[in-house]
Amino acid sequence: MKRIYLALLVFLSVIQYAFAISESMFTPVCETKLRVPAVPLLLSDPYFSVWSAYDKLNDGPTTHWSGSEKPLSGLLRVDGTVYRFMGAGDGVASEVAVQTSVNVLPTQTYYTFQCGKVKLELVFTSPFLIDDLYMLSTPVNYISYRVSATDKKQHDVQIYFDMNSLMASESLHQPVVSRIAKKDGLVYLNTGTINQPYLDRKGDFVRIDWGYAYLVSHMSHSYALGKEADIQQSFQLDGCLLKTSMAEIVSRDTLNATVMANVEDLGLVDRNGRSGFVMVGYDDIYSIEYMYRPYMAYWKHNGSVTIEDAFSSACENYETTMRCCRDFDEMIYTDAERAGGRKYAEILSAAYRQVIAAHKLFTDNEGRLMFFSKENASNGCINTVDLTYPSAPLFLVYNTELMKGMMTSIFEYSASGRWNKPFPAHDLGKYPIANGQAYNGDMPLEEAGNMLILSAAIAKIEGNASYAARYWNLLTIWTDYLVDYGQDPGNQLCTDDFAGHWAHNTNLSAKAIMGIAAYSEMARMLGLDKIAGDYMDKARKMAEKWEKMANDGDHYRLAFDRPDTWSQKYNIIWDKLWGLNIFHDDVAGKEVAYYLAKQNKYGLPLDCRKTYTKSDWIMWVACLADDMDTFSKFVNPVYDFINETSTRWPVGDWHETTDGTTINFRARSVVGGYWMKVLFDKCMEKSN
């Protein structure tokens, strides 16, 4: 009898633990106050990217980062009354759920709604675990839901989701086919274009029109294909879906789009609540063309893993994955809060998914990891070096293999003989085609400095320069170019190319100097002491000359030949980060003091020419400050910009400091640069 009693206690404790896990999944690890201009919902890569550009999830349609509609709808039926909690409301005449909160964490977005006498908790999860490459690259997201009564009664509840076939097409006039399939206890609703033009469309503001979008659930759910109004009307009438739904529907154009609908009947719900989830994903079949070969995404392991395998694994590991995401969110937030305070932590939490989703992960034919960015909303280039550079702090902190994955292809392209200039390429093509530089022009000092600095940054994080040693001949050629041309740059573009050419750029010269110092540091780590000494001497002499040429009294100039000018000198951050003292101590202090007098409501302008700024660079110059109070004086206006901007796009890194409007750029990977303070603290801890 005692044994039975103990067994019962164990059973009850397991049940209670499971219930506690289930309930805790719907509570964010911390509440966030930041109102992001667009809320991340379902993200995987530059093509599978769904956002809500509204304060409330039911204020309008969900969209791709480019602004094109990628409609998702969500309805909750409570005792016969239908409440719309997601989407534009073009279907049935339903009541609008009252949104009571939204919290954006690194991998998860949490919403709560009041629907009559029922509370709905909703969580969108993109399992971007940066140290798990399979999870990071698998294009499966979760929508989790929990419904509980807010009174002492029971309520009859059904929850509805649908996804429009626009999710898998570029334009409104492409024929699509939508299907229902079943396998191993799961039901797969999928949609895609009939023509399937793999890797055919390239450029910037374009959407994918090959591969298939999926809405997947347990087979216990009901499901249907059809016209949105018809299906939602059926749900409104009796909580069920169309009885006449077909297993396949062809739509000749997406003006008359099909929706894929899914319903779970939660039955009678009391205060204890009921929960469940659906999965949304995208199988692009082929992801990238690199050096004239098509490649599948990393998660496919060269075709040995199918999308059904991915969904099955995601379903089986649901609770484990959700716990891992919560732990990861807590780590990212805590690291950021410790480094820069609450507002800084909230900014980084809002930016994380944006950074990861601007990339695609795969391995080349020799098994080398490739992690290619798309230059969203600026020109559509793939694996742009001067996007890799500002995005680097996030990856230097948490996974240098991904950092290498952005750089290896640039090295290999140069080593192949197809690129024979004494500096790196700007990019590898137009996304998703990576066959060679597409940018109309070069950034010689910019890209050479970037590759050298990042190679050294990897070496310092990893404690060895073995990665750099593979490409030492190239690094030497690029360093010598910096020595020859970096002291007083000619009429070259820098990464802030939207500002145009301007010769004698002091910040570009500072990058060249730090690139040479980076080469010296790597040589030292490789035991090449004479080379290390020679190049460090060159860097120090150039820095000494830089200070004299750029000095403008209480600050340093934008251009050597232009008195009464100024600019952000974000490139000197590496001198402070590495403790090299290439530049005298008072350079950073003098600049920081001058910047504080030049700030506007929404941040520090990029330079004296315009009032616009780049928020990634602000985060770098903020780290030149010696105390947290001064650091916060730079960060807080960026927080205000994100919180108050009227431009409802994913966080833009180029904005007006006067009125907070975003200028063109959005959803770009460069906001990985926001992690510079976290990187700085990590390096300081390591050195101590």
C-alpha positions as CSV (number, residue, x, y, z in Angstrom):
1,M,0.0,0.0,0.0
2,K,2.9,2.3,0.9
3,R,4.5,1.6,-2.5
4,I,1.3,2.5,-4.3
5,Y,1.0,5.7,-2.3
6,L,4.6,6.7,-3.2
7,A,4.0,5.9,-6.8
8,L,0.9,8.1,-6.8
9,L,2.8,11.0,-5.3
10,V,5.4,10.6,-8.0
11,F,2.8,10.5,-10.7
12,L,1.0,13.6,-9.2
13,S,4.3,15.5,-9.0
14,V,5.1,14.7,-12.6
15,I,1.6,16.0,-13.7
16,Q,2.1,19.2,-11.6
17,Y,5.5,19.8,-13.1
18,A,4.3,19.3,-16.6
19,F,1.4,21.7,-15.9
20,A,3.9,24.2,-14.4
21,I,6.1,24.0,-17.5
22,S,3.1,24.4,-19.8
23,E,1.9,27.5,-17.9
24,S,5.3,29.1,-17.6
25,M,5.8,29.0,-21.3
26,F,3.3,31.8,-21.7
27,T,5.0,34.1,-19.3
28,P,8.0,36.1,-20.6
29,V,11.3,35.8,-18.7
30,C,11.0,39.5,-18.2
31,E,8.5,42.2,-19.3
32,T,9.6,44.7,-21.9
33,K,8.4,48.2,-22.2
34,L,9.8,49.0,-25.6
35,R,7.3,49.6,-28.4
36,V,9.0,48.1,-31.4
37,P,8.0,49.7,-34.8
38,A,7.3,46.2,-36.2
39,V,6.9,43.1,-34.1
40,P,8.7,39.9,-35.1
41,L,6.3,37.0,-35.5
42,L,7.6,34.1,-37.7
43,L,11.2,34.4,-38.9
44,S,13.7,32.2,-40.5
45,D,15.6,33.9,-43.3
46,P,15.3,36.9,-45.6
47,Y,12.4,35.3,-47.4
48,F,10.4,33.6,-44.6
49,S,9.9,36.7,-42.5
50,V,6.5,37.7,-41.1
51,W,6.0,40.8,-38.9
52,S,3.2,42.9,-37.5
53,A,3.7,46.6,-38.2
54,Y,1.1,47.7,-35.6
55,D,0.8,48.3,-31.9
56,K,-2.0,45.7,-31.8
57,L,-1.8,42.3,-33.6
58,N,-5.3,42.7,-34.9
59,D,-4.9,46.3,-36.2
60,G,-3.8,45.2,-39.7
61,P,-2.4,42.4,-41.9
62,T,0.9,40.7,-41.2
63,T,3.6,41.5,-43.7
64,H,7.1,40.6,-45.0
65,W,9.9,42.9,-43.9
66,S,9.6,44.7,-47.3
67,G,6.0,45.7,-46.5
68,S,4.3,43.1,-48.8
69,E,1.4,41.4,-47.2
70,K,1.9,37.9,-45.9
71,P,-1.5,37.4,-44.3
72,L,-2.1,35.3,-41.2
73,S,-5.4,35.3,-39.4
74,G,-6.4,34.3,-35.9
75,L,-9.8,33.9,-34.4
76,L,-11.1,32.7,-31.0
77,R,-14.6,31.4,-30.7
78,V,-16.0,31.7,-27.1
79,D,-19.5,30.4,-26.4
80,G,-20.4,31.1,-30.0
81,T,-18.9,34.6,-30.2
82,V,-15.9,35.0,-32.5
83,Y,-13.0,37.3,-31.5
84,R,-10.4,38.3,-34.0
85,F,-6.9,38.5,-32.3
86,M,-4.7,38.5,-35.5
87,G,-5.0,39.9,-38.9
88,A,-6.9,42.6,-40.8
89,G,-10.4,41.3,-40.3
90,D,-11.4,41.0,-44.0
91,G,-13.2,37.7,-43.3
92,V,-16.2,37.2,-41.0
93,A,-17.7,40.0,-39.0
94,S,-16.1,39.2,-35.7
95,E,-15.5,41.1,-32.5
96,V,-12.1,42.4,-31.9
97,A,-10.1,40.9,-29.1
98,V,-8.7,43.4,-26.6
99,Q,-4.9,43.2,-26.6
100,T,-3.6,43.8,-23.1
101,S,0.1,43.3,-23.5
102,V,3.0,42.5,-25.9
103,N,6.5,41.6,-24.9
104,V,9.4,41.1,-27.4
105,L,12.2,38.8,-26.3
106,P,15.1,37.6,-28.4
107,T,13.5,34.4,-29.7
108,Q,9.9,34.9,-28.6
109,T,7.1,37.4,-28.8
110,Y,4.3,37.2,-26.2
111,Y,0.8,38.6,-26.6
112,T,-2.2,38.6,-24.2
113,F,-5.8,39.3,-25.2
114,Q,-9.1,39.5,-23.4
115,C,-11.9,37.8,-25.4
116,G,-15.1,38.2,-23.4
117,K,-14.7,36.2,-20.2
118,V,-11.6,34.4,-21.6
119,K,-7.9,35.3,-21.6
120,L,-5.8,34.3,-24.6
121,E,-2.1,34.1,-24.3
122,L,-0.1,33.8,-27.5
123,V,3.6,33.1,-28.1
124,F,5.4,33.3,-31.4
125,T,8.7,31.4,-31.3
126,S,11.6,31.3,-33.7
127,P,14.1,28.8,-32.2
128,F,17.2,30.8,-33.2
129,L,19.6,29.1,-30.7
130,I,22.9,30.6,-31.9
131,D,25.0,27.6,-30.6
132,D,22.8,25.0,-32.3
133,L,23.2,25.3,-36.0
134,Y,20.4,22.8,-36.8
135,M,17.9,24.8,-34.8
136,L,19.2,28.1,-36.0
137,S,18.7,27.1,-39.6
138,T,15.5,25.0,-39.5
139,P,12.7,27.0,-41.0
140,V,10.0,25.9,-38.4
141,N,8.4,28.4,-36.0
142,Y,5.8,27.8,-33.3
143,I,2.6,29.6,-32.5
144,S,1.6,28.5,-29.0
145,Y,-1.6,29.4,-27.3
146,R,-3.2,29.1,-23.9
147,V,-6.8,30.0,-23.1
148,S,-8.2,30.4,-19.5
149,A,-11.5,31.7,-18.1
150,T,-11.3,35.0,-16.2
151,D,-14.5,34.2,-14.2
152,K,-15.6,31.1,-12.3
153,K,-17.4,29.6,-15.2
154,Q,-16.6,27.2,-18.0
155,H,-16.6,28.4,-21.6
156,D,-16.8,26.5,-24.9
157,V,-13.7,27.6,-26.9
158,Q,-12.3,26.9,-30.3
159,I,-9.2,28.5,-31.8
160,Y,-8.6,29.2,-35.5
161,F,-5.6,30.0,-37.6
162,D,-5.3,30.5,-41.3
163,M,-2.4,31.3,-43.7
164,N,-2.9,32.9,-47.1
165,S,-1.3,31.4,-50.2
166,L,0.4,34.8,-50.7
167,M,2.9,33.5,-48.2
168,A,4.6,31.5,-51.0
169,S,4.4,34.0,-54.0
170,E,6.1,37.2,-55.1
171,S,3.2,38.8,-56.9
172,L,-0.6,38.8,-56.9
173,H,-0.8,37.1,-60.3
174,Q,1.1,33.9,-59.9
175,P,-0.8,30.6,-60.0
176,V,-0.5,28.6,-56.8
177,V,-1.5,25.2,-55.6
178,S,-2.5,24.4,-52.0
179,R,-2.6,20.8,-50.6
180,I,-3.4,18.7,-47.6
181,A,-1.2,15.8,-46.6
182,K,-0.9,13.6,-43.5
183,K,2.0,11.7,-42.1
184,D,2.9,10.2,-38.7
185,G,0.1,11.9,-36.8
186,L,0.6,15.3,-38.3
187,V,-1.4,17.1,-40.9
188,Y,0.5,19.3,-43.4
189,L,-1.3,22.2,-45.1
190,N,1.1,23.6,-47.8
191,T,1.0,26.1,-50.6
192,G,3.4,27.1,-53.4
193,T,3.6,28.4,-56.9
194,I,2.9,26.0,-59.8
195,N,6.0,27.0,-61.8
196,Q,8.6,26.7,-58.9
197,P,11.3,28.9,-60.4
198,Y,14.1,27.8,-58.0
199,L,16.7,30.6,-57.4
200,D,15.4,32.5,-60.4
201,R,14.4,35.8,-58.8
202,K,17.1,37.9,-57.2
203,G,17.4,41.4,-55.8
204,D,16.3,43.5,-52.9
205,F,12.6,44.1,-52.4
206,V,11.5,40.7,-53.7
207,R,9.8,37.8,-52.1
208,I,10.4,34.1,-52.7
209,D,8.2,32.4,-55.3
210,W,9.6,28.9,-55.1
211,G,9.3,26.3,-52.3
212,Y,6.3,25.7,-50.1
213,A,4.8,27.4,-47.0
214,Y,3.4,25.1,-44.4
215,L,0.8,25.2,-41.6
216,V,1.2,22.0,-39.5
217,S,-0.6,20.6,-36.5
218,H,-1.6,17.4,-34.7
219,M,-4.1,15.4,-36.7
220,S,-6.6,15.8,-33.9
221,H,-7.1,19.4,-35.1
222,S,-9.6,20.1,-37.9
223,Y,-8.3,21.6,-41.1
224,A,-9.5,22.9,-44.5
225,L,-8.5,24.7,-47.7
226,G,-10.7,27.3,-49.3
227,K,-11.7,30.9,-49.6
228,E,-11.1,32.9,-46.4
229,A,-14.6,34.3,-46.1
230,D,-16.2,30.8,-46.6
231,I,-14.0,29.1,-44.1
232,Q,-14.2,31.7,-41.5
233,Q,-18.0,31.9,-41.8
234,S,-18.2,28.1,-41.2
235,F,-16.0,28.6,-38.1
236,Q,-18.2,31.4,-36.9
237,L,-21.4,29.3,-37.3
238,D,-20.4,26.2,-35.4
239,G,-16.7,26.3,-34.5
240,C,-15.9,23.8,-37.3
241,L,-14.5,24.1,-40.8
242,L,-15.9,23.4,-44.2
243,K,-17.2,19.9,-44.6
244,T,-16.5,20.0,-48.3
245,S,-12.9,21.0,-48.2
246,M,-10.8,19.5,-51.0
247,A,-7.3,17.9,-50.6
248,E,-5.9,20.2,-53.3
249,I,-6.9,23.6,-54.7
250,V,-5.3,25.4,-57.6
251,S,-5.6,29.2,-57.6
252,R,-4.9,30.9,-61.0
253,D,-3.9,34.1,-59.2
254,T,-3.5,35.2,-55.7
255,L,-6.1,37.9,-56.0
256,N,-8.4,35.0,-55.4
257,A,-6.1,33.3,-52.9
258,T,-6.7,30.1,-51.0
259,V,-6.2,30.0,-47.3
260,M,-5.1,27.0,-45.3
261,A,-7.1,26.9,-42.0
262,N,-6.6,25.0,-38.8
263,V,-8.9,24.7,-35.8
264,E,-8.5,23.1,-32.4
265,D,-11.6,22.5,-30.3
266,L,-10.4,23.2,-26.7
267,G,-13.8,22.2,-25.3
268,L,-14.9,23.6,-22.0
269,V,-12.3,25.8,-20.6
270,D,-12.1,27.0,-16.9
271,R,-9.6,29.0,-14.9
272,N,-7.0,26.2,-15.1
273,G,-6.8,26.8,-18.9
274,R,-6.1,24.7,-22.0
275,S,-3.1,25.1,-24.3
276,G,-1.8,23.9,-27.6
277,F,0.4,24.9,-30.6
278,V,0.6,24.9,-34.3
279,M,3.8,25.1,-36.4
280,V,4.5,27.3,-39.4
281,G,7.5,26.8,-41.7
282,Y,8.9,27.2,-45.2
283,D,10.8,24.7,-47.3
284,D,12.7,26.6,-50.0
285,I,14.1,23.4,-51.6
286,Y,17.2,25.2,-52.7
287,S,18.4,28.3,-50.8
288,I,21.6,29.8,-52.4
289,E,23.5,29.6,-55.6
290,Y,27.2,29.9,-54.7
291,M,29.9,29.8,-57.3
292,Y,27.4,28.5,-59.9
293,R,26.2,25.6,-57.7
294,P,22.8,25.4,-56.0
295,Y,22.8,24.6,-52.3
296,M,20.2,23.5,-49.8
297,A,20.0,25.0,-46.3
298,Y,22.2,23.6,-43.5
299,W,19.3,21.9,-41.8
300,K,18.7,19.6,-44.8
301,H,22.1,18.0,-44.5
302,N,22.4,17.8,-48.3
303,G,18.8,16.4,-48.7
304,S,18.9,13.7,-46.1
305,V,16.5,15.6,-43.9
306,T,13.1,16.4,-45.3
307,I,10.7,19.1,-44.2
308,E,8.4,16.4,-42.7
309,D,11.4,15.3,-40.6
310,A,11.9,18.8,-39.5
311,F,8.3,19.3,-38.4
312,S,8.1,15.9,-36.8
313,S,11.2,16.7,-34.7
314,A,9.9,20.1,-33.9
315,C,6.7,18.6,-32.6
316,E,8.3,15.9,-30.6
317,N,10.8,18.3,-29.0
318,Y,8.3,21.1,-28.5
319,E,8.6,21.5,-24.7
320,T,12.4,21.1,-24.7
321,T,12.7,23.7,-27.4
322,M,10.5,26.1,-25.6
323,R,12.5,25.8,-22.4
324,C,15.8,26.2,-24.3
325,C,14.4,29.4,-26.0
326,R,13.3,30.8,-22.6
327,D,16.8,30.1,-21.2
328,F,18.4,31.7,-24.2
329,D,16.2,34.7,-24.0
330,E,17.1,35.1,-20.4
331,M,20.8,34.8,-21.2
332,I,20.7,37.4,-24.0
333,Y,18.6,39.8,-21.9
334,T,20.7,39.4,-18.7
335,D,24.1,39.8,-20.5
336,A,22.8,43.0,-22.1
337,E,21.2,44.4,-18.9
338,R,24.5,43.7,-17.0
339,A,26.5,45.5,-19.8
340,G,24.2,48.4,-20.5
341,G,21.1,48.6,-18.4
342,R,17.4,47.8,-19.0
343,K,16.8,50.0,-22.0
344,Y,19.9,48.5,-23.7
345,A,18.7,45.0,-22.9
346,E,15.3,45.7,-24.4
347,I,16.9,47.1,-27.6
348,L,19.0,44.0,-28.0
349,S,16.0,41.7,-27.3
350,A,14.0,43.4,-30.1
351,A,17.0,43.3,-32.5
352,Y,18.1,39.6,-32.1
353,R,15.7,37.8,-34.5
354,Q,16.1,40.6,-37.1
355,V,19.9,39.9,-37.2
356,I,19.6,36.2,-37.5
357,A,16.8,36.3,-40.1
358,A,18.8,38.4,-42.4
359,H,21.1,35.4,-43.1
360,K,21.0,31.9,-44.7
361,L,23.1,29.1,-43.4
362,F,24.5,26.3,-45.5
363,T,27.7,24.3,-46.2
364,D,29.6,24.4,-49.5
365,N,30.8,21.4,-51.5
366,E,33.8,21.0,-49.3
367,G,31.8,21.1,-46.1
368,R,32.8,24.7,-45.1
369,L,30.2,26.6,-43.1
370,M,28.6,29.5,-45.0
371,F,26.5,32.1,-43.4
372,F,25.4,34.6,-46.0
373,S,23.6,37.9,-45.2
374,K,21.2,39.7,-47.5
375,E,21.6,43.5,-47.7
376,N,17.9,44.1,-47.0
377,A,16.5,47.5,-48.1
378,S,19.8,48.9,-49.4
379,N,20.6,47.0,-52.6
380,G,20.0,43.3,-52.1
381,C,23.6,42.2,-52.2
382,I,24.6,38.9,-50.7
383,N,27.3,38.5,-48.1
384,T,28.4,42.2,-48.1
385,V,31.6,42.7,-46.2
386,D,30.7,46.0,-44.8
387,L,27.5,44.5,-43.4
388,T,29.4,41.7,-41.9
389,Y,31.7,44.2,-40.1
390,P,29.0,46.1,-38.2
391,S,27.0,42.9,-37.4
392,A,30.1,41.2,-36.0
393,P,29.7,41.9,-32.2
394,L,26.8,39.6,-31.8
395,F,28.6,36.7,-33.4
396,L,31.9,37.4,-31.7
397,V,30.2,37.2,-28.4
398,Y,28.2,34.0,-29.0
399,N,29.5,32.0,-32.0
400,T,32.6,32.8,-33.9
401,E,31.9,29.9,-36.3
402,L,29.1,32.0,-37.8
403,M,31.5,34.9,-38.0
404,K,33.8,32.7,-40.0
405,G,30.8,31.6,-42.1
406,M,30.4,35.2,-43.3
407,M,34.1,35.6,-44.1
408,T,35.3,32.3,-45.6
409,S,33.6,32.8,-48.9
410,I,35.3,36.3,-49.3
411,F,38.7,34.7,-48.7
412,E,37.9,31.8,-51.0
413,Y,36.7,34.1,-53.8
414,S,39.9,36.0,-53.6
415,A,42.1,32.9,-53.4
416,S,40.3,31.4,-56.5
417,G,41.9,33.9,-58.9
418,R,38.5,35.2,-59.9
419,W,39.1,38.3,-57.8
420,N,42.6,39.7,-58.3
421,K,42.6,43.1,-56.7
422,P,44.8,43.9,-53.7
423,F,41.8,44.3,-51.4
424,P,38.6,42.2,-50.7
425,A,35.4,42.2,-52.8
426,H,32.5,44.3,-51.5
427,D,30.0,41.4,-51.9
428,L,29.4,38.1,-53.8
429,G,26.4,39.0,-55.9
430,K,22.6,39.7,-55.5
431,Y,20.8,37.5,-53.0
432,P,20.4,34.5,-53.4
433,I,23.0,34.4,-56.2
434,A,26.6,34.5,-54.9
435,N,28.8,34.1,-58.0
436,G,30.8,37.3,-57.7
437,Q,30.7,41.0,-56.8
438,A,27.6,42.8,-58.0
439,Y,28.2,46.2,-56.4
440,N,29.1,48.9,-59.0
441,G,32.3,50.1,-57.4
442,D,34.8,49.1,-54.8
443,M,35.5,50.0,-51.2
444,P,39.2,49.1,-51.0
445,L,40.3,50.5,-47.6
446,E,36.9,49.8,-46.1
447,E,36.7,46.1,-46.9
448,A,40.4,45.4,-46.3
449,G,40.2,47.0,-42.9
450,N,37.0,45.1,-42.2
451,M,38.5,41.7,-43.0
452,L,41.7,42.3,-41.1
453,I,40.0,43.6,-38.0
454,L,37.4,40.8,-37.9
455,S,40.1,38.1,-38.4
456,A,42.0,39.5,-35.5
457,A,38.8,39.7,-33.4
458,I,38.1,36.0,-34.0
459,A,41.7,35.2,-33.0
460,K,41.4,37.1,-29.8
461,I,38.1,35.5,-28.9
462,E,39.4,32.0,-29.7
463,G,42.9,32.5,-28.2
464,N,44.7,31.5,-31.5
465,A,45.1,32.8,-35.0
466,S,44.6,29.4,-36.8
467,Y,41.7,30.7,-38.9
468,A,43.8,33.7,-40.1
469,A,46.8,31.5,-40.8
470,R,44.8,29.7,-43.6
471,Y,44.6,33.0,-45.5
472,W,47.8,34.6,-44.4
473,N,49.0,35.5,-47.9
474,L,45.8,37.4,-48.6
475,L,45.8,39.1,-45.3
476,T,49.4,40.3,-46.0
477,I,48.4,41.7,-49.4
478,W,45.5,43.5,-47.9
479,T,47.6,44.9,-45.0
480,D,50.2,46.2,-47.4
481,Y,47.5,48.0,-49.3
482,L,46.4,49.7,-46.1
483,V,50.0,50.7,-45.4
484,D,50.3,52.2,-48.8
485,Y,47.0,54.0,-49.1
486,G,45.4,54.2,-45.6
487,Q,47.2,57.2,-44.1
488,D,45.3,59.8,-46.1
489,P,42.5,58.1,-48.1
490,G,41.8,59.1,-51.7
491,N,38.4,59.6,-53.1
492,Q,37.0,56.3,-51.8
493,L,33.7,55.1,-50.5
494,C,33.4,53.9,-46.9
495,T,30.6,51.7,-45.5
496,D,28.4,54.8,-45.1
497,D,28.3,55.0,-48.9
498,F,24.9,56.7,-48.9
499,A,26.8,59.8,-47.8
500,G,28.8,59.7,-51.0
501,H,32.6,59.9,-51.8
502,W,34.7,62.2,-49.7
503,A,38.5,62.1,-49.8
504,H,40.8,62.3,-46.8
505,N,38.2,60.6,-44.6
506,T,39.7,60.4,-41.0
507,N,37.4,57.6,-39.8
508,L,38.4,55.5,-42.8
509,S,42.0,56.2,-42.1
510,A,41.5,55.1,-38.5
511,K,40.1,51.8,-39.9
512,A,43.2,51.3,-42.0
513,I,45.4,51.9,-39.0
514,M,43.4,49.4,-36.9
515,G,43.6,46.9,-39.7
516,I,47.4,47.1,-39.8
517,A,47.4,46.8,-36.0
518,A,45.1,43.8,-36.3
519,Y,47.6,42.2,-38.7
520,S,50.4,42.8,-36.2
521,E,48.4,41.2,-33.4
522,M,47.7,38.1,-35.5
523,A,51.4,37.8,-36.5
524,R,52.3,38.0,-32.8
525,M,49.9,35.1,-32.1
526,L,51.4,33.1,-34.9
527,G,54.9,33.6,-33.5
528,L,56.0,36.0,-36.3
529,D,57.5,38.4,-33.9
530,K,59.5,40.5,-36.3
531,I,56.6,41.0,-38.6
532,A,54.4,41.8,-35.6
533,G,56.8,44.4,-34.4
534,D,57.3,46.0,-37.8
535,Y,53.6,46.4,-38.6
536,M,52.8,47.6,-35.1
537,D,55.4,50.3,-35.5
538,K,53.8,51.3,-38.8
539,A,50.4,51.5,-37.2
540,R,51.7,53.6,-34.3
541,K,53.5,56.1,-36.6
542,M,50.3,56.4,-38.8
543,A,48.2,57.0,-35.7
544,E,50.6,59.7,-34.4
545,K,50.4,61.4,-37.8
546,W,46.6,60.9,-37.9
547,E,46.2,62.8,-34.6
548,K,48.2,65.8,-35.9
549,M,46.4,65.9,-39.3
550,A,42.9,65.4,-37.9
551,N,43.2,67.6,-34.8
552,D,40.6,70.4,-34.8
553,G,41.1,71.7,-31.3
554,D,38.4,70.1,-29.1
555,H,37.7,67.2,-31.5
556,Y,39.0,65.5,-34.7
557,R,37.8,66.3,-38.2
558,L,35.6,64.4,-40.6
559,A,38.3,64.9,-43.3
560,F,41.9,65.9,-42.9
561,D,41.6,68.8,-45.2
562,R,38.4,70.2,-43.8
563,P,38.5,72.3,-40.6
564,D,35.4,72.8,-38.6
565,T,34.0,69.4,-39.5
566,W,33.4,66.3,-37.3
567,S,32.3,62.7,-37.5
568,Q,31.7,59.6,-35.4
569,K,35.1,57.8,-35.1
570,Y,33.5,54.4,-34.4
571,N,36.5,52.5,-36.0
572,I,38.8,53.4,-33.1
573,I,36.7,51.2,-30.7
574,W,39.0,48.2,-31.5
575,D,42.0,50.1,-30.0
576,K,40.2,50.5,-26.7
577,L,38.7,47.0,-26.9
578,W,42.1,45.3,-27.4
579,G,44.0,47.7,-25.1
580,L,46.7,48.5,-27.7
581,N,46.9,52.3,-27.1
582,I,47.6,52.9,-30.8
583,F,45.8,56.3,-30.4
584,H,46.5,58.4,-27.3
585,D,44.1,58.1,-24.4
586,D,42.7,61.6,-24.9
587,V,41.5,60.9,-28.5
588,A,38.4,58.9,-27.4
589,G,37.7,61.2,-24.4
590,K,37.9,64.3,-26.5
591,E,35.6,62.8,-29.1
592,V,33.0,61.6,-26.6
593,A,32.8,65.0,-24.9
594,Y,32.3,66.7,-28.3
595,Y,29.6,64.2,-29.4
596,L,27.5,64.9,-26.3
597,A,27.2,68.5,-27.4
598,K,26.1,67.4,-30.9
599,Q,23.2,65.1,-30.0
600,N,19.7,65.6,-31.1
601,K,16.5,64.2,-29.6
602,Y,16.9,60.8,-31.4
603,G,20.6,60.4,-31.3
604,L,24.0,61.5,-32.4
605,P,24.2,62.5,-36.1
606,L,26.7,60.5,-38.2
607,D,28.7,63.6,-39.0
608,C,28.4,67.3,-39.6
609,R,26.9,67.0,-43.1
610,K,23.4,65.9,-42.2
611,T,21.2,65.3,-39.2
612,Y,20.7,61.6,-40.0
613,T,22.6,58.8,-38.2
614,K,23.4,55.1,-38.1
615,S,22.3,53.6,-34.8
616,D,24.8,50.7,-35.0
617,W,27.7,53.2,-35.0
618,I,26.1,55.1,-32.1
619,M,26.3,51.9,-30.1
620,W,30.0,51.7,-31.0
621,V,30.9,55.2,-30.0
622,A,28.9,54.8,-26.8
623,C,31.5,52.2,-25.8
624,L,34.2,54.8,-26.1
625,A,32.7,56.3,-22.9
626,D,34.4,55.4,-19.6
627,D,31.3,55.2,-17.5
628,M,27.8,53.8,-17.6
629,D,26.1,57.2,-17.3
630,T,27.8,58.6,-20.4
631,F,27.2,55.3,-22.3
632,S,23.5,55.6,-21.5
633,K,23.4,59.2,-22.8
634,F,24.1,57.8,-26.2
635,V,21.9,54.7,-25.9
636,N,18.7,56.3,-24.5
637,P,18.0,58.5,-27.6
638,V,18.3,55.3,-29.7
639,Y,15.8,53.6,-27.4
640,D,13.5,56.6,-27.8
641,F,13.8,56.5,-31.6
642,I,12.8,52.8,-31.7
643,N,10.0,53.4,-29.2
644,E,8.5,56.5,-30.9
645,T,9.3,56.4,-34.6
646,S,6.3,56.8,-36.9
647,T,8.0,54.5,-39.5
648,R,6.4,51.1,-38.9
649,W,9.2,48.9,-40.3
650,P,11.5,46.4,-38.6
651,V,14.1,48.4,-36.8
652,G,15.9,50.7,-39.2
653,D,19.6,51.5,-38.7
654,W,19.5,54.7,-40.7
655,H,17.3,57.4,-39.2
656,E,16.7,61.1,-38.7
657,T,17.8,62.3,-35.3
658,T,15.5,65.3,-35.4
659,D,12.1,63.6,-35.9
660,G,12.8,59.9,-35.6
661,T,11.8,58.8,-39.1
662,T,13.6,55.9,-40.7
663,I,15.4,56.4,-43.9
664,N,15.1,53.4,-46.3
665,F,17.1,50.8,-44.4
666,R,15.1,48.2,-42.4
667,A,15.4,44.6,-41.2
668,R,19.1,44.6,-41.7
669,S,21.8,42.5,-40.1
670,V,23.9,45.4,-39.0
671,V,22.0,45.8,-35.8
672,G,24.1,43.0,-34.6
673,G,26.5,45.9,-33.9
674,Y,24.3,46.8,-31.0
675,W,26.1,44.0,-29.1
676,M,29.4,46.0,-29.0
677,K,29.0,46.8,-25.3
678,V,28.4,43.1,-24.5
679,L,31.5,42.2,-26.5
680,F,33.5,44.9,-24.8
681,D,32.6,43.5,-21.3
682,K,33.3,40.0,-22.4
683,C,36.8,41.0,-23.6
684,M,37.4,42.9,-20.4
685,E,36.5,39.9,-18.3
686,K,38.7,37.7,-20.4
687,S,41.7,40.1,-20.1
688,N,41.2,40.3,-16.3
